[in-house]
Amino acid sequence: MQATLKSIPLSYQRSPKLYYLLPPLRLTSASPFCSSSSSSSQWFSFLRDAISTSDLSLGKCTHARILALEENPERFLINNLISMYSKCGSLSYARRVFDEMPERDLVSWNSILAAYAQSSEGFIENVEEGFHIFRILRQDVVFTSRMTLAPVLKLCLHSGYVWASEAVHGYACKIGLDSDEFVSGALVNIFLKFGKLKEGRVLFEEMPYRDVVLWNLMLKAYLDMGLKEEAVDLSSEFHRSGLRPNETTLRLLDRVTGDDSERGEMKSSANGHDASKIRSKNQILTKYLKGSQYSALLQCFADMVESNLECDDVTFILVLATAVRLDSLALGQQVHCMALKLGFDLRLTVANSLINMYCKLRRVNFARTVFNSMNERDLISWNSVVSGFAQSGLEVEAVRLFMQLLRCGFTPDHYTMTSVLKATSSLSESLSLNKQVHVHAIQTNNVSDSFVSTALIDAYCRNRCMKEAEVLFERNSFDLVACNAMMSGYTQSNDGHKTLKLFALMHHQGERSDDFTLATVLKTCGSLFEVNQGKQVHAYAVKSGYDLDLWVSSGVLDMYVKCGDMRAAQFAFNCIPVPDDVAWTTMISGCIENGEEERAFHVYSQMRLMGVLPDEFTIATLAKASSCLTGLEQGRQIHANALKLNCTGDTFVGTSLVDMYAKCGSIDDAYTLFKRIEMRKIAAWNAMLVGLAQHGEGEEALQLFEQMKSLGIRPDKVTFIGVLSACSHSGLVSEAYKHIESMHRDYGIKPEIEHYSCLADALGRAGLVREAEKLIESMSLEASASMYRALLAACRVQGDTETGKRVATKLLELEPLDSSAYVLLSNMYAAASKWSEMKLARTMMKGQKVKKDPGFSWIEVKNKIHLFVVDDRSNPQSELIHKKVKDVIRDIKQEGYVPETDFTLVDVEEEEKERALHHHSEKLAVAFGLMSTPPSTLIRVIKNLRVCGDCHNAMKYISKVYDREIVLRDANRFHRFKDGKCSCGDFW
């Protein structure tokens, strides 16, 4: 067990973390030791400097240099790296260093525990991870010390869990550290902070030595709890101890003897007239707050402080409310400090206001600290902190606080219920929690409250339990918030028609919509392709003035894009006063979804001119556009932009770029980028697998698949499409059968039509067309047109006209207007010299008024696209191109090339057949590439149809004779010709 724990990084023993998404450490030119080596003591000195100055960059440079020069760094150096990262505020790097340690000693464990303890206040996830590390330590290391318990006790204090402190106390007793001065003192402090005076006093009495600080803690705890007699007894014990009191002790002793209260009474008697003055000032502050005159309010408060006019609870509450309105954490903290100084932080109303202020200013860790220090709490205290955690995305902690509230005997009200429902509805697997809260709301008579019922509707809608939500909705008053929740639920449950019906009902009953309503309905119209209803909602938005709202206008744009109306989308986009990155990206993706990839790049250029920076989704979308256009240079520019914007580390972006390079014919670049992606998700593996398969790298694809499985990454159905495609394109029939059986047996993935298509394609390419036909007939699934089309192409290659005729008949039954079926059938007859049958197929094609897609090829040279069709004469350099073709044919014939005239599908003389073959579009494009690019430059050509066998054979000779690598993409796959061979292995 211990060996296992040592070999597996801690962050993977529970669940994958984000630590391994951190960028790798690199040494920069700014490093003070770039050109010299250093000893261990010097490394230690650099790390100490980084800690003392909190200079994280210096620490990183030191770390990078250690990695570069020290093959096996000493353990104490690694331990100090953990400490350095922790004290410089980088817990993630500290954890990564710890996880990568080959061996760990007690100092290593203590260092990482100290790192988590230092970063635990207000961050419950760090507290829990720290506890998890301590549990692993207890299993992995026999001996622990007081330096181990120090951070663990700090974690206990920040956790707010009494049980954790009690457990650590028990562990300390077990290992003999309960009498340690530091450990017992820390435990006393924790128990007192948690209100466990009895337990704290027992520990205090058992300590062999007690310093002044501990006496102060005990005195303050008794006084704060109102236990005056116990405080008097304790003060007497302190006098007998012979310790010298400090200033804090004196103030506490004054409170014990009553001197402080007597002075307060004298002061109150002398300044009794100030009470009315304070009330008057508070009335002025209230007036300023209601009138949003914040500067005047703060000036009035400052005058009160400068004139030594005492404040009361109301004063602090008003100024804290001002801090919230101004979104000023600094002001709130200053008021908090004043409250602490004057003792108002212990007042219930002021403490509640502090919690509310910190929660609304998004500092829930500070709110939790105030909450934990309160001697008295009411329901408002609990509601404030539960609501704060729920609104800050800490749903689990909000639910835990709710459970503590119930254990403390409080009865929740509608505010409590609304907050906890917001938390539970945002959690995964939250349905059972929602139902429990629903039952509790019924028991406490809160379910009839409109806020609670609406929150329940929203909770059920988020879980797609629409029947339960409908029951509550029918019982609820017909208000806008409930309607919005229902419409959102219908949309998420793919029941958009009910969304539109409810919207119509709202409109009929005169209920006014808001921006959320319109955005939801527009999203529904887009998903249902209801452009006419979408236009009506757009008109309503214009009429009600919501068309200028960015959320609504973005919804209008997205609706038109999804409905394919790019003209209306452009108009909607132009009406947005200041489009944000989401609106720009929607427009770009809309162009791509509607086949306007070149326009997408034009929109992107406008976006950059307007100074709007793209996000990760924009970059990934543009990479997709480059893939569609097979625009390698454009794709490289997008990759460069991604590097400049530092978003290549995003898995989505990295996967899109891998896919782009693969589809643009640069499989080497795709694989290089793939290896750089950290924390590869299944989509990245799938993109690489499919890319290798399309490039004919079947063996490499299968090796990558085995590597993926060895890393514990579970394949999905797309993965197996890539694997089976690799088998198909490489003629690996037995492997294809093995994998299609494995996907169901080992992974529970039921083969779909796409998987069987790959298997049938593999059989056809291997010449087993009859077996492929039997496979299609034996399937429980209905065969697709693409399956028959692939098999018909295989029949044409194998010359099996009888099977081809049967397959063509079935294909035409599915798609009577499919031109490829007629073309393949006629070509098959022509290759077999069955000219009468070929003419009959052509006559049938004309009778159905089906037009053949013209074949063409194109090549990009110097950022310009050059298009060629068979026997093309339109290029300005056509004479030179045809002369180059003639020279190329002459040169490759000398090497052994023999024209395959079977691919001339007309009944003419042999010489005329050869001439027709020489001027196929792909040969013209390659000849132009040989003319227009420097020697040894790779030539990339794209063809819209399947490359013919003669051109495929010629390309192999051209690559050898001219020492050029040629990448030819046809309608099926990539062909990589090099040294007289093709990557497809003649399986295409």
N, C-alpha and C positions, 0 to 999 in steps of 0.2 A: 504493500500500500504506500509506504514512504517513497519507494523508488518512483512509483507512478506520480505521486504528488510533486516530486522534484522535477520530473521530466516534462510535465504539462504546465504551461504558464497559468498562473492563478486566474487570470481574466477569462480563461476558457473552462475552468472547472465548474463555473456556475452558468454563465451565458456569455456569448460573444460581446465584447466591448468595442468602443471606438478607438482604443489606444493605438491599435495597429494601423489606423488611417493617418497617423502622424507622419509628416514628411521625414525622409531620412536625413540624418545629420551630415552636413557638409562643412568642410573647412573653408572659410572665406579669406580673401586677401587681407582683410582687416585684422586677422588674428595676430597677436603679438609674438607668436612663435611659429610662423609659417615655414621658416627656413632652417630651423634648428631642432635638434632632439633635446629631450629633457629627462631628468631622472624622476623616480617616484616621489622624492621629497619636493621636487620643483612642481610636479603635477599637484601635489597636495597643497602647496603654497598658492598656486593659481586658483584652486577650488576654494580655499579659505578667503581669498580676495573677492571671488565672485559672491560668496555668502555675505561677507561684511558689507559689500556695496550693493547687494541685491541685483547684480549685473548678470542677467540670464544669458545675454549674448556671449559674455566672457566664459561663462560656464559651458555653453554649447561648444564654443571653439575649443576649450580644453578637452571636452569629451571627444570631439571629432579627432583631435590630435592624438589622444590616447588610443583611439581605435585604429588610427593610421600607423602608429609606431610601436604599440605594445601588442605583441601577439597574444599573450596571456596576462592581462593586467592583474596586479595583485588585488586580493579581495578587499583590502582596506580602502583601495582607490575606488572600487566600484561602490562600496558602502558610502564613501564620501560623495560620490556622484548622486546617489539617492538623496542624501541629506541636502546637497547643494540645490537640486531641482526642487525639493520640497520647500526650502527656505526662500527660494526665488519665485515661488508661487506657481510652479509647473508640475502639478501632481501627475499629469498624464505621462510626462517624460520620466519622472521618478518611477512610475509603475512599469514602464517599458524596460528600463534598466534592470529593475528587480526581476521581471519575468524572464529576461534573457540571461540571467546569471546561471552558469553551469552548476555551481554549488553555492549554498547559502549557509552562513553561520548565524548565531544569535544576534550579532550586531546588524546583519542584513535585515532580519525580521523586525528588530527594534526600529531600524531606520524607516522602513516602509510603514510601520504602524504609526510612528511619529508624524510621517507625512500625511496620513489620513486624518489623524487627530487634529493636526494644524488646519486642515481644510474642511473640518466637519461641522463647524458652527453654522446652523441654518441649512445644511445640505444633508438631508436624511439618507440619500443614496451613498454618500461617502461614509457616513456612520455605519450603515449596514455592511458596506464592503470592508470596512475596518474590522468589524466583528467577525466577518467571514474569514479574513486573513488570520485573526487570532485563533479561530477554531482550527484552521489548517495547521497553524504553528503548534498547537497543543498535540496534534497527531504526529507531527513531523519532527519535533524537537523535544527532548526529554526535559531539559533544564531551562527555566526562565528566571529572570531577575527582576528587581525593582524597576529597572529601565524598561522592561517589557510592560509592566503594569501601569507605568506612568501614562503612556498614551492611551492605553485601554480605559483607564479611569477618566481621562479627558473625554473619550468617546461616550462613556456612560453619562457624563454630565451633559454633553450636548444632545444626547439622544432623548432625554426626558423619560427614559424607561427605568423605573425603580427596580424592576426584576433583574435588569442587566447588572445594576450596581450590586444587588444582593448576590448574584451569581459570582461576580468577580471577588466579592468579599469572601465567599465560601472557598473559592479557588486559592485566594491569598492565605487563608487559614490552613488549607491542605498542604501548601508548599512551604509553610513556615514564615511567610512574609507579613502576617497580620500584625506582628509587633513592630514592624519597621516603621520608623517615625514618619517617613514620607508617605507610605502607603496608607497607614491609618489616618494621618492628617487629611489626605485627599478624600478618603471615605467619609470622614466626619463632615467635611465641606459639602460633599454630594448629598448626604442624607439630610443635612440642614436645608440645602437648597430645595430639596424635594418635600420639605415639611415633615420629615421623619425625625422629630426632636428626640424621641425616646431612644431610637437606635443610635442617633448621633451622640447622645449623652453617654450611653453605655460604652461606645468606642472611646470617647473622650476620657472617661474615667479610667479606662484600662491602659491608656498610653503612659509609658514610663517618663516621658518628657513632653511638656506642652509649652509651646512658645506663646508670645503675646498675641500673635495673629490668630491662633486657635481660640484663645480666650475671647478675643474680640468677636469672632464668628459666633461663639456660643452665646455671648451676651446679647448681640444684635438679634439672633434668632428668637430668644426668649422675649425680648422687648417688642419685636415686630409681631409676635403672636399674642401680645397682651398678657404674658405670664409674669407679672411684676414681682410676685413673691419669689418665684424661682430665680428671677434675675437678681434679686437682693441677696439670696443665699449664694449664688454663684459669684457675685461681686465680693462677698466676704471671703470666699475661698481664694479669690484672686489676690486680695490683700495679704492673706497668709502665705501665699506662694513665694513672696519676696521678689517677684518680677517687677521691672520698672515699666510703668504704663507709658504708652505713646499718646499722640494727640487723639487718635480715634478712640482709644480706651477711655481717655478723660471725658470725651463727649458722651460716650455710652454710660459712664458712671454718673455723669450729671443727670442723664435721663432716669437712671435707677433711683438716685436720691431725691429726684423731684425738683432740683434747682432749675432745670431747664424749663419745666412747666410753670414754675413760679414766675420766672422772668417773663414767660410768654403771657401770663395773666397780667403782670404789671404793665407790659407793653400794650396789651389790648385795652387796659383801663386808661392808659395815658393817651392812646390814639383811637379811642372809640369812635371819634367823629370820622375816621378814615373809612369805616364800613360803608357808610352811605356814599362816600366819594368813589369807592371801588364799584359799587352797584351802578353809579352814574356813568363811570368810565366803561363798564361792561355793556351798558345800553348803547353807548356811542360805538363801541366795537361791533356790536350786533348790527347796528344800522349800516356801518361801513361794509360789513360782510354781505348783507342782503343786497346792497347796491353795487357790489363788485368793486368797491373802492379800496383795493388791497394796499396801495401805497399809503393812503391816509390811515388805514387800520394799523399798519406796521409802525408808522410814525407815532401814532397815539400810544401803542404798546411800548415803544422805545422811551417815550416821555414818562410813562408810568415807572419804568425801570430806573431811569435816571433820577427821578424825583423820590426814589426809595418808597414809592407807594406799593404796598404789598398786593400781590395778585391772589385771586382765589381760583377755585376749580373752573368756574365759568370762563375766566380769562384765558386759562390754558386751553380749554376746549375750543374757544373761538380762534385763537392764534394757530392751533394745530389744524383746524379746518381751513384756514387761509393757506397753510403750507400745502395742503392737498390741492386746493384750487390752483395754486401757482406751480404745482408739480415740482416743488422745491424740497429736496431731501435735506439740503444744508440747513434751511430754516427749521425744518422739523427736528433735526438733530440738536440744533442750538436750544430750541424750546425744551426738548427732552433733558438736555444737560441742566437747564435752569430748574426744571421740575425735580430732578435728582438732588440738586443742591439744596432746594427748599423743602424737600421731603414730600412733594406733591405726587411723585411717581407711584406712591403707595395708595393714593386715593383711587377708589374704584372707577369713578367717572373719567378721571384723567388717564388712568392706565388703559381704559377702553378706547379713549380717543387716540392714544399713542398706537395701540394695535391697529385701529382703523387707518391711521395716517400711514403707518409703515406698509400695510397691505396694499393700500391704493397707490403708493409710490413704488410698488413692486420690490419691496425689501422684506419678504415674509420671514427671513431668518431673524431680522431684528424684532419683528412682531412676535415671533415665537419666544425670543429671549424675554421680552416684556411680560408675555403671558406666563412663562415659567416662574418669573420672580414675583408674581402677584400673590399676596397673602389671602385675598378674597376674590372670588370670581362669581359673576352672575351670568345669566343666559346670554346677555349682550356680549360679554367677553368671549364666550364659546362661539356664538354666531359670527363674531368678527373674524376670529382666527380660522374657523372652518371655511367661511366665505373667501377669505384671503388666500388660503391654500388652494381651494377649488379654482379660483380665477387665475392663479399663477401656474396652472398646469401640474400641480402636485396633488393629483387626485387620490392616490393611495394614502398619503398623509392626511388629507381631509377626511377620508373615511375612518381612519384610525382615531382621529380626534373626535369624530362623531360617536364612535364606540366608547371612548373615554368619557364623553359627556353623559352617555346613558349610565355607565358604571358609577358615575359620581351622583346619580340620583336626580339629574335635571330632566324636565319634560320638554322636549323640543317644540318649538312653535313653527309657524309657516315659513319664517325666514330660514330656520335651520334646515327644514325639509327641502326647500328650494335649493339651498347651497349644496347639500349632500347629494341631491339628485343630479345636479350639474356635474358633480365629481364622478358619480357612479356611471352616468351615461357616457362619459368619455373614456371609460376603462374597457379594455377588451374582455370578453366573457363576462359582461356586466349584467346580463339579464336576471340572474338569480339575485344579485344585490338590489337591482331596481325593484324586484317583486317584494323583497324583504322590507325595503323602505316604504313601498306602497302599503303593505300590511300595517306597518308602524304608523303611517299617516292616518289609516282608518281607525286604529286603536286610540290615537290621540286626538281624533276629531279634526284633523287638519286637511283631510282629503277634499272637503267642500270648498276650501279656499281656492280662489281662482288662480293664484300664483302657483300653488302646489299642484293643482290639477293640470295646469299648462306644462309645468316641469315634468310631470308624469307622462303626459302625451309626448313631449319631446324625447324623454328617455326611451319609451317604447318604440317611437319612430326610428331612433338611432339604432335600435336592435332589430328593426324591420318586423316588429310585431304589430302589424297594422290593425288587426282585429281588436286587440286590447286598446290600442290608441283610439279607434273609432268609437268604442263603447264609452270611453272617457270623454271624447269630443262631443258626443251626443248629449251627455249630461252637463257639459260645461257651457257657460255663456258664450255666445258667438262673438268672440273678439279677435282682433287682428293677430295677436301673438299666437293664439291657439291655431288659427288658420294657417299661419306661416309654418308652424311646426308640422301640421298635417301635410301640407303641400311638399315640404322638404322630405318628409317620410315617404310619400308616394313616389317622388322623383328618385330617391335612393333605392326604392324597392322596384324600380323599372315599371311602375304603374302610372305613367305620365298622363294618361287620359283622365284619371281621377283628379290629378292636379289641375288640369284645364277645367274640369267640371266644377271643382270647388272655387276656382278663380272666377268663373262665370257666375256662380251663386253669390259670391262676395259682391261682385259688381251689381248684380240684380238687387241685392238687399241694401245697397248704398254704402257698404263698408269701404272706406278709403284704403287703398294699397300703399305700402311704403317701398323703400328701395329693395329690401329683402324679398318682398312678395314678387316684384317685377323681375328681379334677377333669377329667382327660382323658376318662374313661369317661362322666362326666356330660355333657360337651360333645358326645360322640358320640351319646348318647341323645337330646339335644336336636335335633341336626341330622338324626337319623333319625326323629324324632317317636315314639320308643319310650318312651312314658310309663310302661308297666308295668315294663320293665326299669330305667328311671330310678328308679322307686319302690323296686325291690329294692336298687339301689346306695345310695339314700338310707338305707334300713334298715340296710345294711351299715355305712355311715358312722356312724350313731347307735350301732350295736353296738360298733364299734371306737373310738369316742370322737372321731372326726374331724368330727363334725357341728358342733362349736364352732369349728373352724378356719375363719377368714374366707374363705380361698380355696375350700374345699370347700363351705361354706354358700352362697357366691355362685354356685358351680357348680350346686348344687341349685336355687336360685332361678331361674337362667337356664334350666335344663332344663325346669322347669315352665312358665315363660313361653313358651318356644319350642313346647312341646307344647300350649299353649292352655288349660292347667288353672290359671286365675287364682285359684281358691279355694285349691288346694294351694300356689300361689306365695305367696299372702298369709300362709298358715300358716308356710311356710319363712322368709319375711321376718321375721315376728314372733319367730321362734326365734333370730334373729341378735342376740347380746347388744348389740353396738355396731355398727350398720351404717355402712359407710364410704360415700363419694360414689359408688363403683362400684355397690354394692348398691342404693342409692336410685335411681340412674339406670336400673339394670336393671329395677326395679319400675315406674318411670315409663314406660320404653319398652315394657315388657310390656303395660301398660294400653293404650297407643296401638296396638300391633300386634294386640291383640284387640278393638279397637273401643270401648274405654272411655276416650275422650279426657278427658271431664270428671273422671273418677276420677284421671287422671294429674295434673291440676292440684291435686286434693285431696292426693295423695301429696307433691307438690312443696311445698305449704304446710306439711305436717307436717315435711318435710325442713328447711325454713328455721327452723321453730320449735325443732327439735332442734339448731340451730346449725351444721348441715353446709352448707358452701358448695358450690354447684354448679360443675361444670367446663364446659368448652366443649361436650362431648358432651351434657350435661344441657340446656344452653340450646338447642342445635340440635334436640334431641328435643322439647322443649316448643314450639319454633317450628313443628315438624311437627304437633304436636297442635292448635295454633291454626289451621293450614291445614286440617286435617280438619274442624274445627268451624266454619270460616270465621269465627272469633272475632277480629275486628280489634282490639278493645280489649284482649283477653287477649294478643294478639300484641304489641301496643305495650308492655304491661307487661313482657313477656319481653324485649323490646328494651331497655327501661329498665334491667332487671336486668343485661343484658349490658354496657351502658355503665358501670354502677356497678362491675361486676366486671372491667372493662377487658379484655373478651375479644371485642369487636367486630372487632378486628384479625385474629382467627382466620378463615381462609378458609372453613372448614367452617361456622362460626357465621354469617358474613356471607352465604354462599350460602343457608343455611336461612332467614334473615330475608328475603332477597330473594324467595325462593319463597313465604314466608308472606304478604308484602304483596301479591304478585301474585295468589295464590289467594284472598285476602280482599277483592279488588276494588280495592285501592289501588295501581294500577300506577305512579302518579307517585312515591309513596314508595319503591316497589321500585326504580325507575330512579335516584332520588337516592341511595339506599344503594348500589346497584350501582356507581355512579361513584366512590364513596368507597373501595371495596375495592381495596387495593393488591395487586399480584401476583395478579390474577384467574386462577383455574384454569378449566379447561374446564367444570367443573360450574356455576360462577357464570354463565358465558356461556349455557350451556344453560338454566338457570333463567330468565334474563332473556328469552331468545328465546321460550321456550314461553309465558312470561307475556304478552309482547307479542302473540303469536299468539292466545292465548285472549281477549285484550281487543280483537281486531280491528285491531290496529295492524300490519297486514301490511307496509306500506312501511317503517315504523320498524324492524321485525324484520329485514327484508332489508338495510337500511342497517347495522344492528348486525352482521349476519353478514359484510358486506363489511369493516367496521372490524376485526372479529376476525381475518379472514384477512390483512389488511394488517399486523397486529401479529405475524404469524408463528405464530399459535395454530392448530394443526391440528384441524379438526372431527372429531367421532366420529359414530357412528350416531344418538346421541340428539340431537346438534346438527341433523342433517338431519330428524329428526322434527319439531323446532321450526320449521325453515325451511319444510318442506312443510305443516305445520299453518297457518303464516302465509299461505301461498299459498291453502290450502283455505278459510280463514275470510275471505279478502279477494277471492276469485274470480279469482286470478291463475293461470290454467290453464297458459299457455305457460311461465311462470316455474317452475311445479311440474315440468313435463316437463324443463326445462333442468337443474334441480337434481338430479333423480333420475338423469339421465344423468351429471352431473358427479361425483356421489358415487362412482360406480364407476370412471369414467375417470380422474379426477384424484386420488382419495384411496384407491382400492382397497377401498372399502367396498361389499360386496355388499348390494343392497336386500333388506330383509326384509319380512315381511307387514305390519308397522306402516307402512313407507314406502309400500307399494302402497295401503294403506288410506287414507292421506292423499291420494294422487293420485286414487283413486276418489272420495273425498269431495269433492275440488275439482271434478271433472267433474260429479258429481251436483248440487252447489250451483249450478254454472254452467248447469244445465239440460241437460247432455249425458249423460242417464241411459243411453241406448243405448250410447254410447261407454264409459261406466263399466262397463256390463255386459260388453262385449267385452273390456275390460281384465282383468276378473276371470276370464273364461273362458280368456284366453290366458296367464295366469300359470302358471309352473312350480310355484309354491307352492300349497298347498291354502288356499282362501279361508276366512277366519274368519267367525264369526257377526257380529262387529262390522261387518265390511265390508258384508255383506248388510243389516244393520240400518240403516246409514247410507244405503245406496242405496235402501232401501225408504222411508225418510223423504224422500229427494229425489223419488222417484216420487209420493209423496203431495203434495208441494209443487207439482210440475209437472203433476199430474193425469194421469199416465201409468199408467192402471189395468192395461193389458196387461203392461207390463214389471213393474209392481208385483206382479202376481199370480205371475209366474214367480219373482221374487226372494223373495217370501214363502214359496213352496213350498220353495225351497232352504234358506231360513232355518229353517223348521220341521223340515226333515230333520236339521239340525245340532242344533237345540235345540227339541224338540217342546213343551216346557213354558214357552217364552219368551212372557210375556204381551205384551211390546211388539210382537211380530210380529202377533198378532191385533188389537191395538189400532190399529196403523198401517194394517193392511189394512182394517179396518172404517171407520176415519176417512177413508181414501182413497175408499172406495165412497160414504160419506156426503157427502163434498165434491163428488162427481160425481153426487149425487142418485140413486145406484143403491141404493135402500133394501132391495130384496130380497137383493142380494148382501151388504149390510152386516149384515142380520139373520142370514144364513147364517154369516158370519164369527163373529158373536157366539154363535150356537148351537154352532159348532165349539169355541169357547173354553170354553163351559159344559160341553160333552161331555168335554173333556180335564181338566175341573176346575181350570182355570187362572184365577187371580184377578188382576185389574188392580191395579197399584200406585196407591193414591189420590194425587191431585195436591194439593200444599199449598205454601204460601209462608210465609216468616217474615221478620221485621224486628226488629232490636235497637234499642231506645230506652231510654236511661238505664240501661244495663247489664242490661236485662230483655228476654228473647226473647218476641215475640208471634207466635203461629202462626195461620194462616188457611187454611180450605178453601173450596171454592166455595159461595157463598151462606151463608157462616158467620154464625151468630147467637150463638155461645158467648161472645164477648168482652163484658165488662161494658158497653162503650161501643158495642155493635153498632148501636144505633139511630142514634147520631151518625155512625158510620162509613158506614152505608148512605146516610144523608142527604148525607154528604160525597161519596160516589161519584156520587150523583145530580147534585149541583152540579158536580162535575168533568166529567161527561159533557155536561152542558148547556153549560159553558164551552168545552170543546174542540170541540163541534159548531158553535158560533158561529165557531170558527177554521177549520172545514172538515173536521173529523173525520166520517167516515161508517162506521158499524159494518159489519164484514165478516161477514155472517151465514152465510157458507159454513163458518165455523169452529164453528157450532152444529150438533152432529152428531146431531140428532134431527129427525124429520119433523113439525114444528109450524109454526104461523103465524109470519110475519115479525116481528111485534111481540113474540111470546114468545121468538123467537130473540134479539132485541136485549136483552131483559131478562136472559136467561140469560148473555149475554156480559158484561153490566155487572157481574156478581157473581163473576167469576173471582177466584181467590185472590190473584193478583198485583195486580189492581186494588184489592182490599180492603186489601192490605198498603201499597200506595203511598198510598191515601187516608188510612190511619192515620198514615203518615209525614208527610203534609202537615198533618194536625191537630196532631201531637205534637211537631214540631220547629220551631225558629225559621225565619223566611223566609231564603232563600238557602242553607240548610244542605243538604249532599249527602244524598240518600236511598239507602240500600243495602238491596236486597231479594234474597232467595235463594229459588229454586224448585227442587223436586226433579225436575221433569219439564221437557220442552222448552216454552218459552214459545209461546203460540199467536199466530198472525199478527195477530189483531185486537188483542190486548193489546200486541203489539209496536208496532203502528201508533198505538194510543192513548198509549203512553208517549212517543212522539215529540212528540205534540201537548201532553201535560201538561208536558213539560220546557220547551216554548216558552211556553205560556200562563202558567205559574206561575213561570217563570224559575228552575227548579230543575234541578240535575244529578242524574240518576237512574242508579245502577249496579245492573243486574239480572243476577244469575248464574243461569243455568238449567243443565240437565243437560249441555249441550254446551259452553257458553262464557260469556263476559261480554258484556253489552250496556251501552254507556255512552251514555245519552241526554243530549244537550245542544243547546239552541237548535233543537229540532225535528229533530235528526238523530241517527242511531245509529252508533256506531263500527264496527258490523259491515257497514255499507254494504248492508244487507238480504241479506247472504250468511250465513245461519245454519241 
